[in-house]
Amino acid sequence: MREFKNKVAVITGAGSGIGLAFAERCAYEGMKVVLTDIEEEALNRAEKIIRSLGADVLSVKCDVSKEKDVEFLTEKAFEIFGEVHLLFNNAGVAGGSLLWESTTEDWQWVMGVNLWGLINTTKTFVPKMLLQNKECHIVNTSSIAGLTSGPANGIYSMTKHAIVSFSETLYYELMLAHSLIGVSVLCPGFVRTRLMDSERNRPMELRNPNASMNITPHKQMMDHMLREGVSKGMPPEQVAEQVFQGIQGKQFYIFTHKEAKGTIKQRMEDILNENNPTFPFSI
Ligand SMILES: NC(=O)c1ccc[n+]([C@@H]2O[C@H](COP(=O)([O-])OP(=O)(O)OC[C@H]3O[C@@H](n4cnc5c(N)ncnc54)[C@H](O)[C@@H]3O)[C@@H](O)[C@H]2O)c1
């Protein structure tokens, strides 16, 4: 997709971080923007920001893990703007503990947002985008954690691995359908956002009853490391810049942190050489 002006973008998780940076970038490009998020206040703030940049905006409160919410979002987007050309599956949360200590609620919450969110939007938006028969693009946000593994971040990492495979499959299937829809999978390293405060948006029914008692020393260490990384991470605007270049260049894999490729390469070599996994960082 080369031309953005007057086209329509839909961004999930647009209230904060990378999603908000995507929305700002869409507005600068002269696009019409559909903002969606579970957090109403953040969504309202984002709407004001994007409107102040001169863009036509529709904002819809939506929990991407809920099929009905996503169906409503899709209906609204097509009702107001008629078409959708650029879809950012960006909403995501981080949560859970060591695999055997993570609760059913942890699994349901993180898989619900990160994985079912993508499944739901694919089911509702892609058939309509296919019917348009115009140049479109879909960006699915995975992570470096979607191509590597490490301790105490297993649910998140598993969903991000699934997003890579999902996106590769979507790419092949759209190609076989001779469609004009391009696909990218975004795999960032640390980005300065509110990801480590994801708990703020965890629905009541999926909260852990004894949350403070679930924190083991390994989980604490990992959380500390991730918090440090995110707080010193890349500005989200820089991610948006690279993603727009990637979309224009029809680039499938988008890595914002080239230095992380070493860890991915090590994992791939371990797999191909049938070696046991190399620990991804020093302990
Ligand atoms: N920040 C990083 O270091 C980093 C690295 C790799 C990948 N990512 C990915 O980037 C994406 C964006 O996250 P971010 O870092 O900007 O974090 P963020 O917390 O700043 O933004 C995430 C947004 O998603 C929204 N959200 C949460 N649950 C939702 C739901 N059920 N339905 C709709 N919206 C929901 C939040 O309200 C928030 O606005 C996520 O998929 C994340 O996994 C982030």
The ligand as a Gaussian input file, in Angstrom:
#p B3LYP/6-31G(d) Opt

LIG

0 1
 N        6.050000      -1.947000      24.736000
 C        6.836000      -2.934000      24.336000
 O        8.013000      -3.034000      24.744000
 C        6.320000      -3.930000      23.330000
 C        7.240000      -4.818000      22.738000
 C        6.770000      -5.759000      21.826000
 C        5.431000      -5.792000      21.474000
 N        4.560000      -4.912000      22.066000
 C        3.145000      -5.008000      21.686000
 O        2.680000      -3.747000      21.247000
 C        1.260000      -3.700000      21.364000
 C        0.849000      -2.364000      21.963000
 O        1.211000      -2.335000      23.335000
 P        1.933000      -1.061000      24.005000
 O        3.314000      -1.485000      24.316000
 O        1.684000       0.146000      23.235000
 O        1.168000      -1.046000      25.438000
 P        0.086000      -0.029000      26.037000
 O       -0.412000      -0.676000      27.292000
 O        0.660000       1.328000      26.135000
 O       -1.061000      -0.040000      24.918000
 C       -1.905000      -1.156000      24.740000
 C       -3.328000      -0.661000      24.469000
 O       -4.199000      -1.806000      24.334000
 C       -5.401000      -1.528000      25.036000
 N       -6.089000      -2.764000      25.414000
 C       -5.805000      -3.624000      26.427000
 N       -6.710000      -4.604000      26.485000
 C       -7.589000      -4.382000      25.470000
 C       -8.746000      -5.068000      25.019000
 N       -9.199000      -6.175000      25.631000
 N       -9.419000      -4.566000      23.953000
 C       -9.001000      -3.415000      23.347000
 N       -7.911000      -2.726000      23.747000
 C       -7.207000      -3.212000      24.787000
 C       -4.934000      -0.738000      26.246000
 O       -5.994000      -0.016000      26.875000
 C       -3.874000       0.165000      25.638000
 O       -4.415000       1.377000      25.173000
 C        0.861000      -4.921000      22.189000
 O        0.373000      -5.925000      21.329000
 C        2.179000      -5.369000      22.803000
 O        2.191000      -6.731000      23.104000
 C        4.975000      -3.980000      22.962000

